[in-house]
Amino acid sequence: MSYDALFYAGSENPHFLEACTLCSKPLGSNNDIFMYRGNTPFCSQECRQEQIENDEARERRWKVSSKKKTENSKKSTTVQTGTLVASN
């Protein structure tokens, strides 16, 4: 595959299969390309696995963060009930 073939027709952006998403290593025409989440290419199973682990860690942090925000919003909500008596 020539370098020119790595570009979309009529576009100056490089083709998404030009380099590994994680390490930016060029993807060769005779080498395997390991895909993840549809159109994310990697040069090796190791790079793909590292990205999977990074994504899972980010999702765990996001879930913990969301849970803490929910708990904090419940704690900060104060409702007072009772009877107010006013006299002149």
Kinemage of the C-alpha trace (Angstrom):
@kinemage 1
@onewidth
@group {chain A} dominant
@subgroup {mainchain}
@vectorlist {calphas} color= white
{ca met a 1} P 0.000 0.000 0.000
{ca ser a 2} L 1.491 3.323 -0.993
{ca tyr a 3} L 1.586 6.333 1.307
{ca asp a 4} L -0.853 8.133 -1.013
{ca ala a 5} L -3.341 5.289 -0.587
{ca leu a 6} L -3.439 5.994 3.156
{ca phe a 7} L -5.294 9.260 2.564
{ca tyr a 8} L -9.025 9.559 2.099
{ca ala a 9} L -10.055 10.689 -1.344
{ca gly a 10} L -10.154 14.471 -1.432
{ca ser a 11} L -8.965 14.855 2.171
{ca glu a 12} L -5.665 16.004 3.636
{ca asn a 13} L -6.177 13.972 6.815
{ca pro a 14} L -4.192 10.731 7.069
{ca his a 15} L -6.077 7.456 6.931
{ca phe a 16} L -7.001 6.152 10.388
{ca leu a 17} L -5.066 2.915 9.753
{ca glu a 18} L -1.785 4.754 9.238
{ca ala a 19} L -0.390 4.385 12.788
{ca cys a 20} L -1.004 2.651 16.105
{ca thr a 21} L -3.330 4.694 18.303
{ca leu a 22} L -1.249 4.062 21.434
{ca cys a 23} L 2.407 4.124 20.385
{ca ser a 24} L 2.091 5.827 16.960
{ca lys a 25} L 4.136 3.077 15.305
{ca pro a 26} L 3.413 2.987 11.558
{ca leu a 27} L 1.121 0.138 10.582
{ca gly a 28} L 2.700 -1.901 7.800
{ca ser a 29} L 0.845 -3.279 4.838
{ca asn a 30} L 1.898 -6.882 5.561
{ca asn a 31} L 1.433 -6.807 9.344
{ca asp a 32} L -1.652 -7.590 11.370
{ca ile a 33} L -3.688 -4.670 12.643
{ca phe a 34} L -5.483 -5.170 15.952
{ca met a 35} L -8.746 -3.249 16.208
{ca tyr a 36} L -10.603 -2.068 19.301
{ca arg a 37} L -13.976 -0.345 19.677
{ca gly a 38} L -14.761 -0.306 16.016
{ca asn a 39} L -12.153 1.810 14.267
{ca thr a 40} L -9.234 2.174 16.682
{ca pro a 41} L -6.131 0.441 15.250
{ca phe a 42} L -3.161 -0.957 17.198
{ca cys a 43} L 0.120 -2.471 16.036
{ca ser a 44} L 0.075 -5.350 18.537
{ca gln a 45} L -2.094 -7.227 20.992
{ca glu a 46} L -0.032 -5.639 23.781
{ca cys a 47} L -0.853 -2.073 22.689
{ca arg a 48} L -4.519 -2.947 22.299
{ca gln a 49} L -4.597 -4.614 25.741
{ca glu a 50} L -2.939 -1.580 27.341
{ca gln a 51} L -5.611 0.679 25.833
{ca ile a 52} L -8.374 -1.642 27.056
{ca glu a 53} L -6.914 -1.525 30.581
{ca asn a 54} L -6.590 2.280 30.414
{ca asp a 55} L -10.228 2.590 29.337
{ca glu a 56} L -11.429 0.239 32.095
{ca ala a 57} L -9.470 2.184 34.738
{ca arg a 58} L -10.922 5.483 33.439
{ca glu a 59} L -14.455 4.021 33.584
{ca arg a 60} L -13.902 2.801 37.171
{ca arg a 61} L -12.645 6.259 38.226
{ca trp a 62} L -15.627 7.903 36.507
{ca lys a 63} L -18.091 5.587 38.270
{ca val a 64} L -16.477 6.266 41.673
{ca ser a 65} L -16.467 9.997 40.962
{ca ser a 66} L -20.130 9.949 39.906
{ca lys a 67} L -21.085 7.962 42.995
{ca lys a 68} L -19.266 10.444 45.279
{ca lys a 69} L -20.968 13.393 43.563
{ca thr a 70} L -24.367 11.741 44.065
{ca glu a 71} L -23.610 11.033 47.728
{ca asn a 72} L -22.344 14.581 48.293
{ca ser a 73} L -25.418 16.131 46.687
{ca lys a 74} L -27.646 14.024 48.941
{ca lys a 75} L -25.664 15.096 52.026
{ca ser a 76} L -25.718 18.787 51.167
{ca thr a 77} L -29.487 18.885 50.674
{ca thr a 78} L -31.023 20.092 53.926
{ca val a 79} L -34.745 20.113 54.486
{ca gln a 80} L -36.148 21.733 57.595
{ca thr a 81} L -39.676 21.049 58.703
{ca gly a 82} L -41.670 22.549 61.520
{ca thr a 83} L -44.074 25.269 62.435
{ca leu a 84} L -43.161 28.915 62.342
{ca val a 85} L -44.998 31.118 64.828
{ca ala a 86} L -44.869 34.871 64.450
{ca ser a 87} L -46.410 37.403 66.788
{ca asn a 88} L -46.859 41.153 66.578
